[in-house]
């Protein structure tokens, strides 16, 4: 190995591109994944949350493909506090809670039992990969749109759309 003279590095600088890319979140393409929770907490949603003051469970864990290879990490909020949208349907946290209870075969269990099981048993999640564009969040539907959004430099994030039992 050849040693580098440290004094020669005073005129070299880290590129803006390298700094930006080093902080990009690693996201998984839209699809269904195996999910294993690593952190599950029951809390009151903060004032900065879309659901301020609501009783929720925050679930964070890793997404894995069918071979068990880690693809990304993702989190979601679910709530046993049933709330409805303006159109009368259960809102996202309410739907995810109901799906979680069914995925764990715990439809009649207490909230505490469901929360405890969430960190003990894997389940399946369907995630979308969204990109924050000037027009709002857009979902990458295929590898071509994913590549286009990434090349444009849009912020990427995974969203959990549904929870299901393992097949």
N, C-alpha and C positions, 0 to 999 in steps of 0.2 A: 504494500500500500504506500502511495506517495503522500507525504504530508503537504498540507497547503499552508502557505505563509499567511497568517491571520491579518497582517497589515494590508495585504492585497484585497481584502474583503470590505474595506471602508468605502469603496466606490460601487459596491453591489448592493441592490435593494430588493426587498420582497415585492413581487408584483401584486397589484390590486386584485387581479384574477385569482391568484393563489389564496389570498386572504379570504375573498368572497367564497370560493369553493370549499375552503376548510371548515366553514360554518354552515354549509348546506345540510339540511336534514336528509337522512337516508330514508326514502319512501319506497313502498312496494307498489307494483302495478295493480290496477283495479282487478279484483278477483276474490275467490274464497280461499281462506287460510286456516290452518290449525292455530289456535291461540292458547298460550299458557300465561296466566296472570302471575306477575311477580310482586305487585303491590295492589292491595285492595283496601280502601279506606272509606268509612261512612262519615259524612260531614254535612254541614250546612253550606250550600253554595255561597261563594263570596259575592259582594256587590258588583264585582267586575264580570261575573258569570252571566251567561244568557238566562240563567234561572236563579236570580239572587234570593237568598234566604230559603231555598228549597232543600229538603232532605234528599241527599243523593249518595250513591256509592260511586267513587272514582276508581276505575279499574285500569291498570297499566300493565302491559306485558309485551311478549314478543310474538311476532307473526312467523310461522314456519310453513314451508311448502310440504307436499305429501311425503317427501323423504326425510322431513324433520330438520331441514336446513333453515337457519334463521334468515329471514328476508328483511325485516324491519322491526321497529317497536311502535306501538300505538297505544293510545289511551281513549277511554270513553266514559261518559257519565250515564248512569241509569238511575231511575227513581221509582220507588214503590208508591210515591205520592202521585196518583193518577191526575194528570192535567190534560186539557184538550186544546187543540188549535182552534182558530176562528171558524173553521169548517166543521168542528165537532169531532174530529178524529183524535186519538191519543197522540200526544206530542212525542218527539224522538226519545227522550229519557224514559217515558212511560212505556213505549213500545219495546225499547231495549231491555227494560226490567222484566216485562212479561216473557220476552223471548229467552232471556237468561234463565228465568225460573223453569221454563219448559225444557231448555237445552240440558239443564241439570236434573231433569225429572223431579223437580221440587215445587210443583204448582201449589201444593197445600202446605208447604213448610213455612216456618216463620221467616221474617226478613233476616234476622240474625243467622239462621241456618243457611239461607241462600248466600248471604255475604261470605260466610265461612267456607262454603263449598266452592265459591268462585275462585278462591286462591288454591284450592286443592285438586280440582279436576279440569283438564283441558276441554275446550269446546271449539266450535267452528265459528268464524266470523267472515262476513262479506265486507270488504273495504273498497272504497273508491279512492283513487288518487286525484286530488284536486290541485289546481294551480290558480294562484291569485293573479288574475289579469286585471287590466284597467276596467273591464266590464263586469268584474266580480269573479267569484270562484267558478272555474270550469273543470269538468272531469275529463281526464284522458281516457278515451274509449279504446284506443289501440296503440301499438308501439309507434306508429307514425305521428299521431297527435301528441303522444308523450314526448317524443323527440323534439317536436316543434315547440312545445311549451318550455322544455328544458333549455333549448338553444336560445329562446327569447329571454331566459333568465328569471322566469316567474317563480315565486316562492311555491314550494310543493308541500302538501300535507295529506296524510291519510285520514279518512273519516270512516268510522265503523257504521255501516248501514243496517246490518242485521246480525243476530246471534242465532246459532242453531246447534243441535246436538251433533256429536261426531257420528259419521256414518260407518 
